[in-house]
Amino acid sequence: MCLDSQGNIIASVGDEDDGPGIFVLSPAGSLLERHLISAEQPTNCAFGDRDLASLYVTTAGGNLYRVRNTGRQGEPPIT
């Protein structure tokens, strides 16, 4: 899981009825978006790159996927 710049939770979900995916939940817990993916068993997700605009997703099979231009940006680290 990770947070976007608006405080939404971005979560990888590996055991959904429709298949694995990435869910976006509001800070209150409401489902805002659901994106099904073709990768089996996503295990984690995190924003990366200098602008924190790429979403990286890992899988139980050892794969790493990068998605640009999701319309979301990661929360910068606290310094």
C-alpha positions as CSV (number, residue, x, y, z in Angstrom):
1,M,0.0,0.0,0.0
2,C,1.0,3.6,-0.4
3,L,-0.6,7.1,-0.2
4,D,-1.1,9.5,-3.0
5,S,-0.7,13.3,-2.6
6,Q,-4.4,13.6,-1.7
7,G,-4.2,11.1,1.2
8,N,-5.9,8.3,-0.7
9,I,-4.8,4.7,-0.1
10,I,-3.5,2.9,-3.2
11,A,-3.6,-0.9,-2.5
12,S,-2.7,-4.0,-4.5
13,V,-5.4,-6.6,-4.2
14,G,-4.6,-10.2,-5.2
15,D,-7.8,-12.1,-4.5
16,E,-10.7,-10.2,-5.9
17,D,-13.7,-12.0,-7.6
18,D,-13.0,-10.2,-10.9
19,G,-9.3,-10.7,-10.7
20,P,-6.2,-9.0,-9.2
21,G,-6.1,-5.2,-9.3
22,I,-5.1,-1.9,-7.8
23,F,-7.8,-0.2,-5.6
24,V,-7.9,3.5,-4.7
25,L,-9.6,4.2,-1.4
26,S,-10.5,7.5,0.1
27,P,-9.2,8.4,3.6
28,A,-12.7,7.5,4.9
29,G,-12.4,4.0,3.3
30,S,-14.7,4.5,0.3
31,L,-13.7,2.8,-2.9
32,L,-12.9,5.5,-5.5
33,E,-11.3,3.4,-8.3
34,R,-10.7,-0.2,-9.2
35,H,-8.2,-1.1,-11.9
36,L,-8.0,-4.8,-12.8
37,I,-4.5,-5.9,-13.9
38,S,-3.3,-9.0,-15.8
39,A,-0.5,-9.8,-13.4
40,E,-1.0,-12.6,-10.9
41,Q,-0.9,-11.9,-7.2
42,P,0.2,-8.2,-6.9
43,T,2.0,-7.9,-3.6
44,N,2.9,-4.2,-3.2
45,C,2.7,-0.8,-4.9
46,A,4.6,2.4,-4.5
47,F,5.0,5.7,-6.3
48,G,8.5,6.5,-7.7
49,D,10.6,8.5,-10.1
50,R,11.6,12.1,-9.4
51,D,8.1,13.4,-9.8
52,L,6.5,10.6,-7.9
53,A,4.1,10.1,-10.8
54,S,4.9,6.5,-11.7
55,L,3.2,3.7,-9.9
56,Y,5.3,0.6,-9.4
57,V,3.7,-2.8,-8.7
58,T,5.4,-6.0,-7.6
59,T,4.0,-9.5,-7.9
60,A,4.5,-12.8,-6.0
61,G,6.1,-14.1,-9.1
62,G,8.9,-11.6,-8.9
63,N,7.7,-9.2,-11.6
64,L,7.9,-5.4,-11.4
65,Y,5.6,-3.2,-13.4
66,R,5.7,0.5,-13.9
67,V,2.7,2.6,-14.9
68,R,3.1,6.3,-15.9
69,N,0.4,8.9,-16.1
70,T,-2.0,7.4,-13.6
71,G,-3.4,10.9,-12.9
72,R,-2.2,10.5,-9.3
73,Q,1.1,11.4,-7.6
74,G,2.8,10.0,-4.6
75,E,3.1,11.7,-1.3
76,P,6.6,13.2,-0.9
77,P,8.5,11.7,2.1
78,I,8.6,13.7,5.3
79,T,12.1,15.2,5.8
